Every structure is written in structure tokens, then in C-alpha cells.
Amino acid sequence: MPEKGKRYYPNSGLTIDSVIINDIPFGDLSLAVSGNEDLTRYDINSTLINEKVKSFEAIGSIDVSTNRSRIDLDVALNEFNMQAFSPFGADVITDIRGQISGTAKVTGEYDSPDIQGRFSLINSGLRVVELNTDFEIENNTQLLVTENKLEIQNATITDSEFNTEGNFYGNATHKNFSDW
């Protein structure tokens, strides 16, 4: 803990090389946290670099000065591997793939933040289990993320087996990324 005058300011750093989740390599994770003297505010800077691409970055702060901790983060994804989101599909949507790029602002109470973001899907696709169909999703399809909703803007989807096309628009609502 660095000392400035007679005051102490906590600092922490963590690096994890070669992060692998569910047999999928995600790159090298770096996290830096620095706090104020009374330990009520922490500045955060986190990055994930995969094959020389900064695929994830979160910069901001967490304020714990009240009973309701608050978060204020700017999040950026750049060619982030969408396989990381496969668990959200459970048994309904599987084989989530491709890359996602874009930004989001995460603010509000730590346990129920407001999220406002816009992302583009690249070389992406998924399988809808109930339809037993695998779909490719049109490049640059927009995904809007809000506090309790994920929304796909109008996009062309293509059946991977029969090469038939359709238009897709939809959303999924949730409560803190559970209770879908």
C-alpha cells in the first residue's frame, strides 16, 4: 500500500496469462485497482488481450461509501470471442460463435447496474435447439444492450444447411442476466 505523506492509498495489480474458459482461449487478463485513502472508492482498469488484440477493456470506478455500492464503468469489446456467452443460451440456444465489437456504459447500483451499449456481430451464428437449425447471422448486425434487455436489430439470418434466408428481429428480457 503506497504511502503519500501520512496517508495510505491501496493499489493492486493482477495478471493472468493464457486465460482459458471451457477449453476456449481468451488471452491474457490484466487488472489494476487503486483506492482512495478512506477505502470508499476504487478505480479499475482491466484488459484482456487475445492474439495482440485488446478484446476486452473496462475502465471506471466502484464507490462503496454507502450501503448501496455504485459502479461506473466504460466497457469496450473488440473482436471478443462470443463463445464466452454460450452459457447464457442454456439448452435453448447453443453453438454461439463469432466476434463482437462495441461499447457499453455500466452505471448505478453494483448489484443491479444500468447497462447501455451497442455492439456489432461479425462472422457470427448460433443453433436454435428447438428448431434443430443452425443459423449464420449477417455481418455487422447490431445488438443493443439495455438494463434488462438484449435486442437484435433487423438482420438477415441464413440456415447453414439449406442456405435459405430470413429476416430476424427480436429481444430477450431478463433481470440482472437471470430470470430470462
C-alpha positions as CSV (number, residue, x, y, z in Angstrom):
1,M,0.0,0.0,0.0
2,P,1.8,3.2,-1.2
3,E,2.1,6.0,1.4
4,K,1.7,9.6,0.4
5,G,2.5,11.8,3.4
6,K,0.9,10.0,6.3
7,R,-1.9,8.7,4.1
8,Y,-2.2,5.2,2.6
9,Y,-3.7,4.5,-0.8
10,P,-4.3,0.9,-1.7
11,N,-3.1,-0.4,-5.1
12,S,-3.3,-3.9,-6.6
13,G,-2.4,-5.4,-9.8
14,L,-3.2,-8.9,-11.2
15,T,-2.1,-10.5,-14.5
16,I,-3.3,-13.9,-15.6
17,D,-1.6,-15.3,-18.7
18,S,-3.4,-17.5,-21.1
19,V,-6.9,-17.4,-19.7
20,I,-8.9,-20.5,-20.8
21,I,-12.6,-20.9,-20.0
22,N,-14.4,-24.1,-21.1
23,D,-11.4,-25.1,-23.2
24,I,-11.6,-21.8,-25.1
25,P,-8.5,-19.5,-25.1
26,F,-9.4,-15.8,-24.3
27,G,-5.9,-14.3,-24.0
28,D,-4.0,-12.5,-21.2
29,L,-6.0,-10.7,-18.4
30,S,-4.7,-7.7,-16.6
31,L,-6.5,-5.9,-13.7
32,A,-5.3,-2.8,-11.9
33,V,-7.2,-1.4,-8.9
34,S,-6.3,1.7,-6.9
35,G,-8.3,3.0,-3.9
36,N,-8.6,6.3,-2.1
37,E,-7.4,6.9,1.5
38,D,-10.6,6.0,3.2
39,L,-11.2,2.9,1.1
40,T,-14.5,4.1,-0.3
41,R,-13.7,4.4,-4.0
42,Y,-11.7,2.2,-6.2
43,D,-10.5,3.0,-9.7
44,I,-10.5,-0.1,-12.0
45,N,-8.6,-0.7,-15.3
46,S,-9.0,-4.2,-16.8
47,T,-8.0,-5.5,-20.2
48,L,-8.0,-8.9,-22.0
49,I,-5.6,-9.1,-24.9
50,N,-6.0,-12.0,-27.2
51,E,-3.5,-12.5,-30.1
52,K,-2.4,-8.9,-29.8
53,V,-6.0,-7.6,-29.9
54,K,-7.4,-5.8,-26.9
55,S,-10.6,-7.8,-27.0
56,F,-12.0,-6.5,-23.6
57,E,-11.4,-3.3,-21.7
58,A,-13.2,-2.0,-18.6
59,I,-12.2,1.4,-17.1
60,G,-14.0,3.1,-14.3
61,S,-14.7,3.0,-10.6
62,I,-16.6,1.4,-7.8
63,D,-17.9,3.6,-4.9
64,V,-18.6,1.7,-1.7
65,S,-19.1,4.8,0.5
66,T,-22.8,4.0,1.2
67,N,-24.8,0.8,1.9
68,R,-25.6,0.6,-1.9
69,S,-22.3,0.3,-3.7
70,R,-22.2,2.1,-7.1
71,I,-20.4,1.2,-10.3
72,D,-19.4,3.5,-13.2
73,L,-17.6,1.6,-16.0
74,D,-16.8,2.1,-19.6
75,V,-16.7,-1.3,-21.3
76,A,-15.3,-2.0,-24.8
77,L,-15.3,-5.2,-26.7
78,N,-13.1,-5.6,-29.8
79,E,-13.3,-8.9,-31.8
80,F,-14.3,-10.6,-28.5
81,N,-15.0,-14.3,-28.8
82,M,-18.7,-14.8,-28.5
83,Q,-18.3,-18.4,-27.3
84,A,-18.0,-16.8,-23.9
85,F,-21.8,-16.1,-24.0
86,S,-22.8,-19.8,-24.7
87,P,-23.8,-20.5,-21.1
88,F,-26.5,-17.7,-21.4
89,G,-28.2,-19.8,-24.1
90,A,-28.5,-22.8,-21.8
91,D,-30.4,-25.6,-23.7
92,V,-32.3,-23.2,-25.9
93,I,-29.5,-21.6,-28.0
94,T,-26.2,-23.4,-28.4
95,D,-23.1,-23.0,-30.5
96,I,-22.9,-19.2,-30.1
97,R,-19.9,-18.1,-32.2
98,G,-18.2,-15.3,-33.9
99,Q,-16.9,-12.0,-32.7
100,I,-18.5,-9.0,-31.1
101,S,-17.3,-5.4,-31.0
102,G,-18.7,-2.2,-29.4
103,T,-19.0,-0.3,-26.3
104,A,-21.3,-0.1,-23.2
105,K,-21.7,2.2,-20.2
106,V,-22.3,0.4,-16.9
107,T,-23.6,2.6,-14.1
108,G,-25.7,2.5,-11.0
109,E,-26.1,0.2,-8.1
110,Y,-23.5,-2.6,-8.2
111,D,-25.9,-5.4,-7.7
112,S,-28.3,-4.1,-10.4
113,P,-26.5,-1.8,-12.8
114,D,-27.9,0.1,-15.7
115,I,-26.2,-1.0,-18.9
116,Q,-26.5,0.9,-22.2
117,G,-24.5,-0.4,-25.1
118,R,-24.3,-1.0,-28.8
119,F,-22.4,-3.9,-30.4
120,S,-21.8,-5.3,-33.9
121,L,-21.7,-9.0,-34.6
122,I,-19.0,-10.3,-37.0
123,N,-18.9,-13.9,-38.5
124,S,-21.5,-14.9,-36.0
125,G,-24.0,-17.7,-35.7
126,L,-25.9,-19.9,-33.3
127,R,-28.0,-23.0,-33.2
128,V,-31.7,-22.9,-32.1
129,V,-32.2,-26.3,-30.4
130,E,-36.0,-26.5,-30.6
131,L,-35.8,-25.9,-34.4
132,N,-32.8,-28.1,-34.8
133,T,-31.4,-25.4,-37.1
134,D,-28.0,-23.6,-37.2
135,F,-28.1,-20.0,-38.4
136,E,-25.4,-17.7,-39.7
137,I,-26.1,-14.0,-38.7
138,E,-25.4,-11.2,-41.2
139,N,-22.2,-9.3,-40.6
140,N,-22.5,-6.0,-38.7
141,T,-25.8,-7.0,-37.2
142,Q,-26.5,-4.6,-34.3
143,L,-27.1,-5.8,-30.8
144,L,-28.4,-3.2,-28.3
145,V,-28.0,-3.9,-24.6
146,T,-30.0,-2.1,-22.0
147,E,-30.6,-2.6,-18.3
148,N,-33.0,-5.5,-18.7
149,K,-33.0,-6.3,-22.4
150,L,-30.9,-7.6,-25.3
151,E,-32.2,-6.6,-28.7
152,I,-31.2,-7.7,-32.2
153,Q,-31.9,-5.1,-34.8
154,N,-33.3,-6.3,-38.2
155,A,-30.9,-8.8,-39.6
156,T,-30.7,-11.4,-42.3
157,I,-30.1,-14.9,-41.0
158,T,-29.1,-17.9,-43.2
159,D,-29.9,-21.5,-42.5
160,S,-26.4,-23.1,-42.5
161,E,-27.6,-26.4,-44.0
162,F,-30.0,-25.3,-46.7
163,N,-28.7,-21.8,-47.4
164,T,-32.2,-20.3,-47.0
165,E,-32.6,-16.8,-45.7
166,G,-34.9,-15.0,-43.4
167,N,-35.3,-11.7,-41.5
168,F,-34.8,-11.7,-37.8
169,Y,-35.6,-9.1,-35.2
170,G,-36.1,-9.8,-31.6
171,N,-35.3,-9.2,-27.9
172,A,-34.8,-11.1,-24.7
173,T,-35.7,-9.6,-21.4
174,H,-34.0,-10.5,-18.1
175,K,-33.4,-9.4,-14.5
176,N,-29.7,-9.0,-13.9
177,F,-28.9,-11.6,-16.6
178,S,-31.0,-14.2,-14.9
179,D,-34.8,-14.9,-14.8
180,W,-35.0,-14.7,-18.7
